[in-house]
Amino acid sequence: MSKKVNDKSIWNEIYEKEEFKPGWSSPGTDPNLISIIGDCLKQRCIGSYKMLDIGCGNGRNSMIVEEFPSYALEYTGADFADKAVEFCKGKYSGSKKFVHLDITEDNLPLDDHYDIIIDCGCFHSIPPEARAAYLKNVSKRADKSTLYIIGAWYREKEHIETKEPSYFPYLYLDEWFLNSNDIRDIFGKEFNLLFEIIDNQVYNGLNKGFAYFILRKC
Ligand SMILES: C[S@@+](CC[C@H](N)C(=O)[O-])C[C@H]1O[C@@H](n2cnc3c(N)ncnc32)[C@H](O)[C@@H]1O
């Protein structure tokens, strides 16, 4: 039976096989996200802020909430792998919300606006033909005050014709490698790229490193 590249069943399969601790979650809560969000919050008033985690997986980055107790972050994690969402609902209690959805579809059960939007390793697995739908859904939930961070495999070279091979050892799972020019090409009409951070170590020194693109609505 043929499967679509990056079909949600593949993600469910990975989470079940890896008992919800897939290799990429080994650093625990992503330390760079904590630092970028911390720097941003320092410039804001103490208060409550809504945070959306697109492709939340096993929910490891929901722990960002605990890092900033004075800011009362209202966390929503969203993922199209229903097994991952069920896992998160069982593991994290309290006010954290987890919703099962495909970020490229219409009529999503999400709020109209978020103050912080993170995507750690989801966008880089969205096939190019679905990127416009992803962008539309994110863009309408952001405004100029929204901090939007995309974490993705870093693509060092400027001119690579084809995407890199699949993420070993899973069949049917492809991930794209991105640099700041790619991000400007894809998001530039809706978002300005403020800056990027490349970390060569955070995910075990894999590939050319992992990039964090920090965006703000135009
Ligand atoms: C590499 S994992 C990263 C998970 C999590 N963000 C983390 O950092 O541990 C990518 C996640 O994106 C989810 N995903 C991929 N495409 C999606 C889509 N179209 N809508 C919602 N979630 C998606 C997958 O199910 C998977 O959980």
The ligand as a Gaussian input file, in Angstrom:
#p B3LYP/6-31G(d) Opt

LIG

0 1
 C        9.735000      16.746000      14.119000
 S        8.214000      16.698000      14.948000
 C        8.460000      17.973000      16.143000
 C        7.538000      17.875000      17.314000
 C        7.700000      18.971000      18.366000
 N        7.480000      20.289000      17.818000
 C        9.059000      18.914000      18.979000
 O        9.833000      19.859000      18.791000
 O        9.352000      17.919000      19.648000
 C        7.059000      17.441000      13.796000
 C        5.619000      17.408000      14.298000
 O        4.793000      18.115000      13.374000
 C        3.571000      17.409000      13.231000
 N        2.988000      17.799000      11.931000
 C        3.527000      17.592000      10.698000
 N        2.705000      18.082000       9.759000
 C        1.637000      18.636000      10.408000
 C        0.461000      19.291000       9.986000
 N        0.188000      19.467000       8.687000
 N       -0.422000      19.747000      10.926000
 C       -0.165000      19.541000      12.251000
 N        0.924000      18.900000      12.711000
 C        1.820000      18.460000      11.802000
 C        3.973000      15.938000      13.322000
 O        2.894000      15.102000      13.655000
 C        5.054000      15.994000      14.397000
 O        4.511000      15.795000      15.675000

